[in-house]
Amino acid sequence: MPGPADPIRTERLDLVLLTAAWLRAYVAGESLPALGFTDPDDFLAGSESSVHLRVEQLLHAPSDEPWLLRAIVLRATGAAIGRVNFHAPPDERGMVEIGYQVCPAYRRSGYAAEAVRGMWAWAARQGALMLRVSVAPDNTASLALARRAGFVQVDQQIDDVDGLELVLERPTGIG
């Protein structure tokens, strides 16, 4: 049976855990440990603050690692085409919040939906009870993905970086 740190496999994708050592090397600008994928499109471009945040998080909570950043790897080519992660393990409600980004050249091909479905199924197997996404109101693609997956808006919030976000949730047991 696969362990929590093993790649999460979907129909076309491998969701490869970016280990604490890999993330520390990335932040330091050092040579990256091989994780079995290539990076022709700089899949973490624009995610530097998220990477720094996760490195800091892992210093204080190393057991969070399997829940954090994963490369979305297109199995057919071995290329990283985006990233997906939970912000942390399940909270006291059993809730996990997902974040994801697909490189522009690979958008509108269903990869984001496939990656998040894989992550949500994995989270449910690990005991998560509630799934959450926070989406900018003008991000029609992500809102459509969430609504197709059965999410409903439960709140809104102001993110320090991203501004206004709609907060959508659904239990893990549907979809």
C-alpha positions in Angstrom: 0.0 0.0 0.0 1.4 3.4 -0.9 2.6 5.7 1.9 1.6 9.3 2.4 4.8 10.6 0.8 4.6 8.5 -2.3 3.5 10.1 -5.6 -0.3 10.4 -5.9 -1.1 8.8 -9.3 -4.1 9.9 -11.4 -5.0 9.0 -15.0 -2.4 11.2 -16.6 -0.5 12.7 -13.7 2.0 11.9 -10.9 1.7 14.4 -8.0 5.3 14.2 -6.7 6.1 15.4 -3.2 8.6 18.2 -3.0 10.5 17.1 0.0 11.8 19.4 2.7 15.4 18.9 1.4 14.2 19.8 -2.2 12.4 22.9 -0.9 15.4 24.1 1.1 17.7 23.6 -1.9 15.2 25.6 -4.1 15.1 28.5 -1.6 18.9 28.5 -1.3 19.4 28.4 -5.0 21.3 25.2 -4.8 21.3 22.1 -7.0 18.0 20.4 -6.6 17.8 16.7 -5.5 16.4 14.6 -8.3 12.8 13.7 -7.8 12.2 12.0 -11.2 10.8 14.9 -13.3 12.0 17.7 -15.5 11.1 21.4 -15.3 11.0 22.9 -18.7 8.4 25.5 -17.8 9.6 26.7 -14.4 6.6 25.3 -12.7 7.2 27.2 -9.4 7.5 30.6 -11.1 5.6 33.1 -9.1 5.3 30.8 -6.1 8.5 31.8 -4.3 6.6 33.2 -1.3 4.6 30.0 -0.9 7.8 27.9 -1.1 9.4 30.1 1.6 6.3 29.8 3.8 6.3 26.0 3.4 10.1 25.7 4.3 9.4 27.7 7.4 6.4 25.6 8.2 8.4 22.4 7.9 11.1 23.7 10.3 8.4 23.8 13.0 6.2 20.8 11.9 8.2 18.3 9.8 5.3 15.8 9.9 3.3 18.3 7.7 5.5 17.4 4.7 3.2 14.9 2.9 0.4 17.5 2.9 2.4 20.3 1.4 3.8 21.1 -2.1 3.7 18.6 -4.9 4.8 18.9 -8.5 2.1 18.1 -11.0 4.0 15.9 -13.4 2.6 14.9 -16.8 3.4 11.2 -16.8 3.7 10.9 -20.6 6.6 13.4 -20.7 8.0 13.5 -17.2 7.6 17.3 -17.2 6.4 19.3 -14.2 3.4 21.4 -15.4 2.3 22.9 -12.2 2.0 22.6 -8.4 -0.7 21.5 -6.0 -0.7 21.5 -2.2 -2.7 21.6 1.0 -1.9 24.4 3.4 -1.5 22.0 6.3 -2.8 18.7 7.5 -6.4 18.5 8.6 -7.4 21.0 11.3 -9.6 20.2 14.3 -12.7 19.9 12.0 -10.9 17.6 9.7 -10.7 20.4 7.1 -7.9 20.8 4.5 -7.5 23.7 2.1 -6.0 23.2 -1.3 -4.0 25.4 -3.6 -2.9 24.8 -7.1 -1.5 26.3 -10.2 -0.9 25.0 -13.7 1.6 26.5 -16.1 -0.1 28.6 -18.8 0.8 26.3 -21.7 -1.0 23.4 -20.0 -4.2 25.2 -18.9 -7.7 24.3 -20.3 -6.7 20.6 -20.6 -8.3 19.3 -17.4 -5.0 18.9 -15.6 -5.9 21.2 -12.6 -9.2 19.3 -12.1 -7.4 15.9 -12.3 -4.7 17.0 -9.9 -7.2 18.4 -7.3 -9.4 15.3 -7.5 -6.3 13.1 -6.9 -5.4 15.3 -3.9 -8.9 15.3 -2.5 -9.2 11.5 -2.8 -5.7 11.1 -1.1 -6.8 13.5 1.7 -10.0 11.5 2.3 -7.9 8.3 2.6 -5.7 10.1 5.2 -8.8 11.0 7.3 -9.7 14.5 6.1 -13.4 15.2 6.4 -13.9 18.6 4.8 -12.3 20.1 1.7 -11.9 23.9 1.2 -10.8 26.2 -1.7 -10.4 29.9 -1.5 -10.8 31.5 -5.0 -10.7 35.1 -6.3 -14.2 36.1 -7.5 -12.9 36.8 -11.0 -11.1 33.4 -11.3 -13.9 31.8 -13.3 -12.0 28.7 -14.2 -11.2 27.8 -10.6 -14.7 28.7 -9.4 -16.2 26.5 -12.2 -13.9 23.6 -11.1 -15.0 24.0 -7.5 -18.7 24.2 -8.3 -18.5 21.2 -10.6 -16.9 19.2 -7.7 -19.8 20.1 -5.4 -18.3 22.9 -3.4 -20.6 25.7 -2.1 -19.6 29.1 -0.9 -19.5 29.3 2.9 -17.7 32.7 3.4 -15.4 35.2 1.9 -12.1 36.6 3.2 -9.5 39.2 2.5 -6.1 37.5 1.8 -3.0 39.7 2.5 -1.5 38.7 -0.8 -4.4 37.8 -3.1 -7.1 40.2 -1.9 -10.8 39.2 -1.8 -11.4 35.4 -2.0 -14.6 33.4 -1.9 -14.3 30.4 0.5 -16.0 27.2 -0.7 -16.3 23.9 1.1 -17.6 20.4 0.7 -17.4 17.1 2.7 -14.9 14.6 1.4 -17.6 11.9 1.0 -19.2 13.3 -2.2 -18.2 13.6 -5.8 
